[in-house]
Amino acid sequence: MNAAQQIQALQIHEDQEERELKGPERAAVLLLALGHEHGAPIWKSLDEMEVKQISIAMAKLGPISPIMLDKLFKDFVTKLSAKGALLGNFDSTERILQSVLPAEKVATIMEEIRGPAGRNMWEKLSNVQENVLANYLKNEYPQTVAVVLSKIRSEHAARVLAILPDEFALEVVTRMLRMESVQKEILDKVEQTLRVEFMSNLSTTSRRDAHELMADIFNSFDRQTEARFMTALEENNREAAEHIKNLMFTFDDLSKLDAGSVQTLLRQVDKDRLATALKGANESVREFFFSNMSQRAAKMMKDDMDAMGPVRLRDVDDAQAGMVAVAKDLAASGEIMITKNKAEDELVY
């Protein structure tokens, strides 16, 4: 090969490396790189027209240089990692479960996730109608009922006790008065029994309460939208508004954490997120978090907040929602305890 041919070959190679992949070509390269084993599930999810377009593009690809492949993968990962690229919700979760589990099993799992509202068994029980719960508990041992009623919200326990037969209810009250701390093994066994024998049957006969669904929606609103809808709802139906408020868990509710729980939460939250969240918090919530820090850490946090200057309300909402999500995850794993208000029993997650 003479010098001219070498230069021409090098130019062709460079052109190949710089060629921009478009549309179906990009999908074709990714599927080609994934191969049969990893690409098969993706092929199965495509419709006939998409399969045809990608197949034609794949057949006409020609050589794909390492530089082109590397650039495509980096672009793919960047877009996949970008905010909003993936959406995790009930529907997407259900679709994935349906692809690997029997329909009956999926239905049971989704009902457990969706409701009644609550992140653990005891909170779920607090949202079951008192007559339904009482009708189940009246056939249980008084000691078991005492354990259950000691774990759910006190006002709900009161309504359940009022429905139970008098003699049986009095025995339950006596057991509750004598009851000391319950061993975790016993608590787990009671919880498992409730889940298998009660909640699973309940889920097949009842739909999710509309107030529970609306509480989830309100939790996802930014504060301005939430305030707008809540104000309108309070004017139209104050009872429904109060019901929804009681089912919601907000950033302000974090100020009701005990000292150990808030310390655990603070260790898990990035300081920049905390600063942004507190920037838009009311004074009492700010002081609650500052009082649970060392004087030095509190001063540094205040300095950071002052140095931030004006912060967009949307960023504050995102930071506060992120902290609530972290708290709920910690509660679900049993690392902290959260409660809605002082009148409630603490909920152990």
Helices and strands as residue ranges (DSSP letters): H 3-18, H 24-45, H 48-59, H 66-81, H 90-100, H 103-114, H 121-125, H 130-137, H 142-151, H 154-163, H 166-178, H 184-193, I 194-199, H 200-205, H 210-220, H 223-236, H 238-247, G 251-256, H 259-268, H 271-279, H 283-291, H 295-308, H 313-332, E 337-338, E 347-348
